[in-house]
């Protein structure tokens, strides 16, 4: 865990359109993250009408829903929210790694940043601390989304990310 978070940047979120995909598994914890993300976006001026939320069964389904939103062409950034809690096996770690890699693939393929808001915790106590307790990861995810949306708007589009023009034959 990093204790050296970057200095907060004040951004006007009014022009941004944000997609959020949220898992339904571990509902109380994911809802807390979602509330914190929405609050952070609203505090920066992102209009409620410019936030789209898709719900999926679990964290493993988040990447494809993120891709749907990213490919829709109207989002500056996508935030993916889920909570994976350890048990008797390391399944939560495997799913966490899988979705993390998939989010990067979506972002690189579409040019739309995907903020990985999936909490991977060894136990419920750790998960609660990050979702409803003293560590406000939801607010951090909102700030990261705003910063990436602003950066995306300020950065010229790479020729590789532009869609090819159709030739008249």
Phi and psi in degrees as a GROMACS rama.xvg file:
@    title "Ramachandran Plot"
@    xaxis  label "Phi"
@    yaxis  label "Psi"
@TYPE xy
-88.3925  133.878  UNK-2
-101.55  -1.77711  UNK-3
-107.793  70.6131  UNK-4
-67.1446  149.237  UNK-5
-67.3859  154.551  UNK-6
-63.6585  137.41  UNK-7
-67.6048  141.725  UNK-8
-111.967  133.49  UNK-9
-86.2073  123.082  UNK-10
-130.199  147.89  UNK-11
-89.1726  112.488  UNK-12
-86.6328  -1.64922  UNK-13
-53.0736  -39.5007  UNK-14
-80.5783  -6.57523  UNK-15
-88.9541  147.584  UNK-16
-115.143  128.035  UNK-17
-123.215  133.082  UNK-18
-102.53  138.592  UNK-19
-126.951  129.343  UNK-20
-114.046  131.717  UNK-21
-134.661  133.942  UNK-22
-75.7247  149.738  UNK-23
-90.6493  -12.3406  UNK-24
-73.8663  143.969  UNK-25
55.6642  56.8342  UNK-26
-59.2126  -41.6279  UNK-27
-63.0938  -39.8773  UNK-28
-73.3641  -42.8411  UNK-29
-66.616  -39.1262  UNK-30
-61.5195  -38.595  UNK-31
-63.2714  -42.6874  UNK-32
-61.7262  -45.1126  UNK-33
-61.8321  -43.7142  UNK-34
-59.8138  -43.2462  UNK-35
-66.9094  -40.1563  UNK-36
-64.0146  -48.5078  UNK-37
-59.5707  -42.162  UNK-38
-62.7234  -43.204  UNK-39
-63.9395  -40.7526  UNK-40
-66.4072  -44.5502  UNK-41
-62.8935  -41.194  UNK-42
-61.8454  -28.3175  UNK-43
-88.0893  -3.07507  UNK-44
100.74  5.71507  UNK-45
-70.7481  124.297  UNK-46
-72.5029  142.059  UNK-47
-55.3133  -35.7076  UNK-48
-68.6124  -13.2854  UNK-49
-103.305  14.4957  UNK-50
-117.761  122.033  UNK-51
-109.172  130.877  UNK-52
-118.545  126.412  UNK-53
-113.017  136.762  UNK-54
-105.971  138.347  UNK-55
-128.321  161.76  UNK-56
-58.6378  -50.3783  UNK-57
-146.784  -178.214  UNK-58
-65.1354  -30.4034  UNK-59
-66.0918  -22.596  UNK-60
-89.5844  -6.83941  UNK-61
-60.662  -44.3034  UNK-62
-59.9301  -40.48  UNK-63
-68.8452  -37.8104  UNK-64
-67.2113  -37.2967  UNK-65
-61.7028  -39.7416  UNK-66
-65.1615  -41.0846  UNK-67
-57.8775  -45.9441  UNK-68
-67.4747  -42.0097  UNK-69
-65.3738  -38.5505  UNK-70
-76.8555  -14.5711  UNK-71
-64.6551  -17.9453  UNK-72
82.729  -2.46865  UNK-73
-112.625  4.91824  UNK-74
-107.543  137.947  UNK-75
-83.2534  -26.0354  UNK-76
-160.78  154.223  UNK-77
-124.425  137.333  UNK-78
-114.938  128.632  UNK-79
-110.338  126.701  UNK-80
-121.93  130.332  UNK-81
-163.087  166.911  UNK-82
-135.271  123.473  UNK-83
-116  123.586  UNK-84
-119.274  133.203  UNK-85
-63.7341  155.296  UNK-86
-139.706  -135.745  UNK-87
-79.9466  -11.775  UNK-88
-126.337  179.294  UNK-89
-98.4661  23.7242  UNK-90
-54.4347  -40.5311  UNK-91
-61.4783  -35.4969  UNK-92
-70.28  -40.9085  UNK-93
-64.0202  -44.3409  UNK-94
-65.6412  -41.4487  UNK-95
-58.5618  -44.597  UNK-96
-66.3615  -42.2825  UNK-97
-60.7495  -48.6424  UNK-98
-69.9378  -33.9017  UNK-99
-60.9996  -46.4542  UNK-100
-63.9576  -40.8991  UNK-101
-65.2459  -38.6309  UNK-102
-60.8978  -41.1068  UNK-103
-64.1666  -39.9473  UNK-104
-62.8266  -42.5428  UNK-105
-61.5158  -48.1575  UNK-106
-61.3154  -44.9989  UNK-107
-69.1477  -36.1634  UNK-108
-75.0366  -31.0448  UNK-109
-104.339  -19.8444  UNK-110
79.1661  6.72723  UNK-111
-104.351  120.986  UNK-112
-60.9921  140.863  UNK-113
-120.087  117.068  UNK-114
-86.0309  121.336  UNK-115
-80.9728  98.7807  UNK-116
-105.262  34.3206  UNK-117
-94.682  117.574  UNK-118
-84.3217  124.654  UNK-119
-113.772  111.138  UNK-120
-124.69  151.226  UNK-121
-76.9998  -23.7116  UNK-122
-154.424  171.309  UNK-123
-63.6029  -36.7408  UNK-124
-59.4457  -45.9026  UNK-125
-63.0762  -42.8788  UNK-126
-63.6058  -45.2432  UNK-127
-61.2892  -40.8436  UNK-128
-59.5054  -32.9717  UNK-129
-90.296  -20.3614  UNK-130
-105.785  -36.0991  UNK-131
-129.088  -3.1675  UNK-132
-109.409  -143.175  UNK-133
-71.6515  -19.2401  UNK-134
-103.588  104.553  UNK-135
-89.442  78.9709  UNK-136
-66.5416  -32.9546  UNK-137
-58.7076  -42.7313  UNK-138
-64.7716  -38.5516  UNK-139
-63.6102  -40.4789  UNK-140
-65.1132  -39.2376  UNK-141
-63.2211  -44.7214  UNK-142
-63.0147  -42.3254  UNK-143
-62.9392  -40.3272  UNK-144
-62.7849  -45.5966  UNK-145
-62.4997  -43.4902  UNK-146
-64.7342  -41.3894  UNK-147
-70.0758  -36.5872  UNK-148
-62.75  -43.2462  UNK-149
-65.1794  -43.0632  UNK-150
-63.6688  -41.3838  UNK-151
-60.608  -43.2182  UNK-152
-67.6609  -31.0316  UNK-153
-86.0424  -13.7882  UNK-154
-98.7389  128.341  UNK-155
-60.2485  145.241  UNK-156
-71.1535  131.394  UNK-157
-66.1446  141.581  UNK-158
-55.158  -31.6456  UNK-159
-68.2487  -25.9023  UNK-160
-89.033  -14.1109  UNK-161
-71.8985  146.597  UNK-162
-77.6243  140.157  UNK-163
-64.8449  143.755  UNK-164
-76.2227  143.831  UNK-165
-79.5409  137.104  UNK-166
-95.3964  138.617  UNK-167
-78.7514  124.968  UNK-168
